[in-house]
Amino acid sequence: MDSLLIYGSYGYTGRLIAREAVSRGGSPVVAGRNGRAVSRQADELGVEGRTFDLSDAADVAAHLRSFDAVLNCAGPFVNTVDPLVDACLETDTHYLDISGEFQAFERLRRRDEAARAAGITILPGVGFDVVPTDCLASFLHAQLPEATALSLGIKGGGGLSRGTVRTLVEHLGDDGVVRRNGRLIKVPIAYRSREIDFGDGPEHAVTIPWGDVVTAAHSTGIDSIEVYAAAPSWATRALSAVDSLGWLLERRPVEAALERLVDARIDGPDAAARSAGAATVWGEAVDETTGRRARARLRTPNPYALTAEAAVSAAERVIDGSERGRSGRGRLPAGFQTPSSAFDSEFVLELSGTERELLEAPAESAEPERSALESD
């Protein structure tokens, strides 16, 4: 992978991705705005390093011009997607990232026409956010093409990285979001709960603003989507309290103080935690007219371990499928893509330690039932 630039490569997840790329025999260029961190990482990996920020459009384009693809690991992604994609459109460079922010996905979705005209692929969410959920959504849609509603659930563990926590801090006080009848609807945080069986019996779960409210709609065409995360029952009350303090959390001095605390105390899970950690993704597609439904579960390794492998695998496929690529998987479609629309729903099963289980296939006929989107 000599044609890949990894931007934000010295953050926790970026380091995992860069090491994974090098372990496969690639020579990615590592990059970011912190010159000391870039130089240290480049020396450690034996690769080229480049230092630049995203404030000068001409400078960003000059750095990207010789690459087939850029993989953006610099969050919060709402702050970095636009300047990088602008440069990619100018230089015919494919764009990938590991975002999980629905706002960033929605911005990139709106660049579809421009990307098609430029002949480049825009492929966000090539990490744990949102490879497993997107691939499971597409698998369920294949089981039930008439589905009108989709619910996804996530149960994970193994700790959080500094970048992930900083992104969470930046979005504290923000609204939740669901997709309903083709539109993104702002809702209170954890506004809905339900019981989900992640494999050990029903567990309490609450709605979260996961990227699939944008990406799964693109992948499947389903117009009503909610995403849940496993959480203890008291978490609903706690999250509601956070929601009520949004006015305070949005104040820049409070946010800055929290970010300083994160930088001082958090890096990310160590190798032992990544090795031991695991996650489960659950999904349900429903045809609200007939009551037919399909359910499935997907088990994955630690989210950060999956992200490193998935991101590098996706970048390899994009580069191999580009006009300047070296081998022959076939040209990827231009424009805005998701992991499953760019590859297919089986992409996640090519990653180490992933297993999928179909829990319920659609019955030939069923009585209409109230969907999760209609229940209290």
C-alpha positions in Angstrom: 0.0 0.0 0.0 2.5 2.6 -1.2 -0.4 4.8 -2.5 -2.1 5.4 0.9 -1.8 8.5 3.1 -3.1 8.1 6.7 -4.1 11.4 8.1 -4.3 11.7 11.9 -2.1 8.6 12.0 -0.5 9.2 15.5 -3.7 9.0 17.5 -4.6 5.8 19.3 -6.6 4.3 16.5 -4.4 5.8 13.7 -1.4 4.1 15.3 -3.1 0.7 15.2 -4.1 1.2 11.6 -0.6 2.3 10.5 1.0 -0.7 12.2 -1.5 -3.0 10.6 -0.8 -1.6 7.1 3.0 -2.0 7.6 2.6 -5.5 9.0 0.9 -6.4 5.7 4.0 -5.2 3.8 2.7 -1.7 2.9 4.4 1.6 3.1 1.7 4.1 3.9 2.6 7.7 4.4 1.7 8.9 7.9 0.5 12.5 8.3 -1.0 15.0 10.6 -0.5 18.5 12.0 1.8 17.6 14.9 5.2 17.4 13.3 7.0 15.9 16.3 4.4 13.0 16.6 4.5 12.4 12.8 8.3 12.2 12.8 8.4 9.9 15.8 5.9 7.6 14.2 7.5 7.6 10.8 10.9 6.7 12.3 9.3 3.9 14.3 7.6 2.4 11.3 10.2 3.1 8.7 7.9 5.0 6.5 7.5 8.6 5.1 5.9 11.2 7.3 4.3 14.5 6.3 3.2 17.4 8.5 0.3 19.7 7.4 -2.9 21.0 8.8 -6.2 21.4 7.0 -6.5 25.2 7.0 -4.9 25.8 3.6 -6.8 24.1 0.8 -4.0 24.4 -1.7 -1.5 22.9 0.7 -3.8 19.9 1.5 -4.4 19.3 -2.2 -0.7 19.4 -2.9 0.0 16.7 -0.3 -2.8 14.4 -1.6 -2.1 14.7 -5.3 0.2 11.7 -5.6 -1.9 9.3 -3.6 -4.6 6.9 -4.7 -6.4 7.2 -1.4 -6.4 9.0 1.9 -7.7 7.4 5.1 -8.8 10.0 7.6 -8.3 9.0 11.3 -8.5 12.6 12.7 -11.6 13.2 14.7 -13.9 14.8 15.5 -14.7 14.2 11.9 -17.2 17.0 11.5 -14.1 19.2 11.6 -12.0 17.3 9.1 -14.1 15.7 6.4 -14.8 18.8 4.4 -11.2 20.1 3.8 -10.0 16.5 3.0 -12.9 15.7 0.7 -12.5 19.1 -1.1 -8.8 18.2 -1.8 -9.8 14.6 -2.8 -12.3 16.0 -5.4 -9.6 18.3 -6.8 -6.9 15.6 -7.0 -8.9 12.5 -7.9 -8.0 10.8 -4.6 -10.4 8.3 -3.0 -11.5 9.2 0.5 -12.0 6.8 3.5 -12.4 7.5 7.2 -13.2 5.7 10.5 -15.9 8.1 11.6 -19.0 7.1 13.5 -20.6 10.6 13.5 -23.9 10.7 11.7 -23.4 14.4 11.0 -20.2 13.6 9.1 -21.9 10.8 7.2 -24.7 13.1 6.2 -22.2 15.8 5.0 -20.4 13.2 2.9 -23.7 11.8 1.5 -24.4 15.2 0.1 -21.1 15.1 -1.8 -22.2 12.0 -3.8 -22.9 13.8 -7.1 -19.6 15.7 -7.0 -17.7 12.5 -6.2 -19.4 10.7 -9.1 -18.4 13.5 -11.5 -14.8 13.3 -10.2 -14.8 9.5 -10.5 -13.7 9.0 -6.9 -15.1 6.9 -4.1 -16.2 8.5 -0.8 -16.2 5.6 1.8 -16.6 6.7 5.4 -17.1 4.4 8.4 -14.6 1.7 7.6 -14.0 0.9 11.3 -16.2 -0.6 14.0 -18.3 2.4 13.2 -20.0 1.2 10.9 -18.7 -1.9 9.2 -20.5 -4.5 11.4 -23.8 -2.7 11.7 -23.9 -1.7 8.0 -23.0 -5.2 6.8 -25.7 -6.7 9.2 -28.2 -4.2 7.9 -27.6 -5.2 4.3 -27.7 -8.9 5.3 -31.1 -8.5 6.9 -32.4 -6.5 4.0 -31.4 -9.4 1.7 -33.5 -11.7 4.0 -36.5 -9.3 3.9 -36.3 -6.9 0.9 -39.8 -5.5 1.7 -38.6 -4.3 5.2 -39.8 -0.8 6.1 -38.2 -0.5 9.5 -34.8 -1.5 10.9 -33.5 -1.6 14.4 -29.9 -2.2 15.3 -28.3 -2.8 18.7 -24.7 -2.7 19.9 -23.1 -4.2 23.0 -19.4 -3.7 23.2 -16.5 -3.5 25.7 -12.8 -3.2 26.0 -12.4 0.5 26.8 -12.3 3.8 24.8 -9.5 5.7 23.1 -8.6 9.3 23.7 -10.0 10.3 20.3 -13.3 8.5 20.9 -13.8 10.2 24.3 -12.8 13.6 22.9 -15.5 13.2 20.2 -18.0 12.2 22.9 -17.1 15.3 24.9 -17.5 17.5 21.9 -21.0 16.1 21.3 -22.2 16.1 24.9 -25.4 18.0 25.1 -26.3 17.3 21.5 -29.6 15.7 20.5 -30.2 12.1 19.7 -31.4 11.2 16.2 -33.5 8.5 14.5 -34.6 8.1 10.9 -38.3 8.1 10.3 -40.1 8.0 7.0 -36.9 8.9 5.2 -36.0 11.9 7.4 -33.5 12.4 10.2 -35.4 13.4 13.3 -33.9 15.0 16.4 -34.9 13.3 19.6 -33.8 13.5 23.2 -30.9 11.4 24.2 -31.9 7.8 25.1 -35.5 8.8 24.3 -36.6 5.2 23.6 -35.6 1.9 25.3 -36.2 -1.8 24.5 -35.0 -5.2 25.5 -32.5 -6.8 23.2 -31.1 -10.3 23.4 -27.3 -10.0 22.6 -26.9 -13.7 23.3 -27.3 -14.0 27.1 -30.9 -13.1 27.4 -32.8 -9.8 27.2 -30.9 -6.7 28.1 -31.9 -3.1 28.5 -30.8 -0.9 25.6 -31.4 2.8 24.7 -31.3 4.7 21.4 -28.1 6.4 20.4 -27.2 8.6 17.4 -25.1 6.0 15.6 -24.1 6.6 11.9 -26.4 3.9 10.6 -29.3 6.4 10.6 -27.5 7.6 7.5 -25.4 4.7 6.2 -28.0 1.9 6.6 -30.6 4.0 4.8 -28.1 4.3 1.8 -27.3 0.6 1.9 -30.8 -0.8 2.2 -33.3 1.9 1.2 -35.1 1.4 4.5 -36.7 4.6 5.6 -37.2 4.1 9.4 -34.1 3.3 11.4 -33.2 3.3 15.1 -29.9 2.2 16.7 -29.6 1.1 20.3 -26.8 0.4 22.7 -26.9 -1.9 25.7 -27.0 0.1 28.9 -28.1 -0.6 32.5 -31.6 0.7 33.3 -30.3 3.5 35.4 -28.4 4.9 32.3 -31.6 6.2 30.8 -32.1 8.5 33.8 -28.4 9.5 33.8 -28.4 10.3 30.1 -31.6 12.3 30.5 -29.8 14.3 33.1 -26.9 15.0 30.7 -29.5 16.1 28.2 -30.9 18.6 30.6 -27.4 20.0 31.2 -26.8 20.5 27.5 -26.7 24.3 27.9 -23.7 24.0 30.3 -21.9 21.3 28.4 -22.0 23.4 25.2 -20.1 26.2 26.9 -16.5 26.2 25.5 -14.7 26.5 28.9 -16.4 23.4 30.2 -15.8 21.5 27.1 -12.1 22.5 27.0 -11.7 21.5 30.7 -13.1 18.1 29.9 -10.9 17.7 26.9 -7.8 18.5 28.9 -8.8 15.9 31.5 -9.2 13.3 28.7 -5.8 14.1 27.2 -4.1 13.7 30.6 -5.8 10.5 31.6 -6.8 8.4 28.6 -4.9 6.8 25.7 -6.8 3.6 24.9 -7.1 -0.1 25.6 -3.8 -2.0 25.8 -3.0 -5.1 23.8 -4.3 -7.4 26.4 -7.6 -5.5 26.6 -7.9 -5.5 22.8 -7.2 -9.3 22.7 -9.8 -10.0 25.4 -12.5 -7.6 24.4 -15.4 -8.4 22.1 -18.7 -6.9 20.9 -22.1 -8.0 19.6 -24.3 -6.4 17.0 -27.9 -7.3 16.8 -30.4 -6.4 14.1 -34.1 -6.7 13.2 -35.7 -5.8 9.9 -39.6 -5.6 9.9 -42.2 -5.3 7.2 -44.7 -3.2 9.1 -47.5 -4.1 6.6 -47.3 -7.9 7.0 -45.5 -8.2 10.3 -42.8 -10.4 8.7 -39.4 -9.9 10.2 -35.8 -11.1 10.1 -33.4 -11.0 13.1 -29.6 -11.7 13.2 -26.6 -11.3 15.5 -23.0 -10.6 14.7 -20.1 -11.2 17.1 -16.9 -9.4 16.6 -13.5 -9.0 18.3 -12.6 -5.8 20.3 -13.9 -2.8 18.3 -10.4 -1.2 18.0 -8.9 -4.5 16.7 -11.7 -4.8 14.2 -11.2 -1.2 13.2 -7.5 -1.6 12.4 -8.1 -4.7 10.2 -11.3 -3.4 8.5 -9.8 0.0 7.7 -6.7 -1.4 6.1 -8.7 -4.1 4.2 -11.0 -1.4 2.9 -8.1 0.8 1.8 -6.5 -2.1 0.0 -9.7 -2.8 -1.9 -10.2 0.8 -2.8 -6.6 1.2 -4.1 -6.8 -2.1 -6.0 -10.0 -1.1 -7.6 -8.9 2.4 -8.6 -7.7 3.3 -12.1 -4.2 3.6 -10.8 -4.5 0.4 -8.7 -2.3 -2.6 -9.1 -4.6 -5.6 -9.2 -8.0 -6.7 -10.2 -11.0 -6.8 -7.9 -12.8 -4.5 -10.3 -13.3 -0.8 -10.2 -15.3 0.3 -7.2 -18.3 2.5 -7.8 -17.7 6.2 -7.6 -19.7 8.5 -5.3 -20.8 8.1 -1.7 -20.6 4.5 -0.5 -20.9 2.5 2.7 -18.9 -0.6 3.5 -21.6 -3.0 2.3 -22.5 -1.0 -0.8 -18.8 -0.7 -1.8 -18.0 -4.4 -1.1 -21.0 -6.4 0.1 -22.6 -7.7 3.4 -20.0 -10.5 3.6 -17.1 -8.0 4.0 -17.4 -8.1 7.8 -17.1 -11.9 7.8 -13.7 -11.7 6.1 -12.3 -10.0 9.2 -10.7 -12.0 12.0 -13.0 -13.4 14.8 -16.4 -12.4 13.3 -19.4 -14.7 13.3 -22.9 -14.1 12.1 -26.0 -16.0 13.2 -29.5 -15.7 11.6 -31.9 -15.8 14.5 -35.2 -15.5 12.7 -35.9 -15.9 9.0 -39.0 -14.2 7.6 -42.1 -16.4 7.9 -44.2 -16.9 4.8 -47.0 -14.8 6.4 -47.5 -13.2 9.7 -50.0 -10.9 11.4 -49.1 -7.3 11.5 -47.5 -6.2 14.8 -46.5 -2.9 16.3 -42.9 -2.2 15.4 -40.2 -0.9 17.7 -40.7 2.5 16.1 -44.3 2.5 17.1 -44.0 1.0 20.6 -43.8 2.9 23.8 
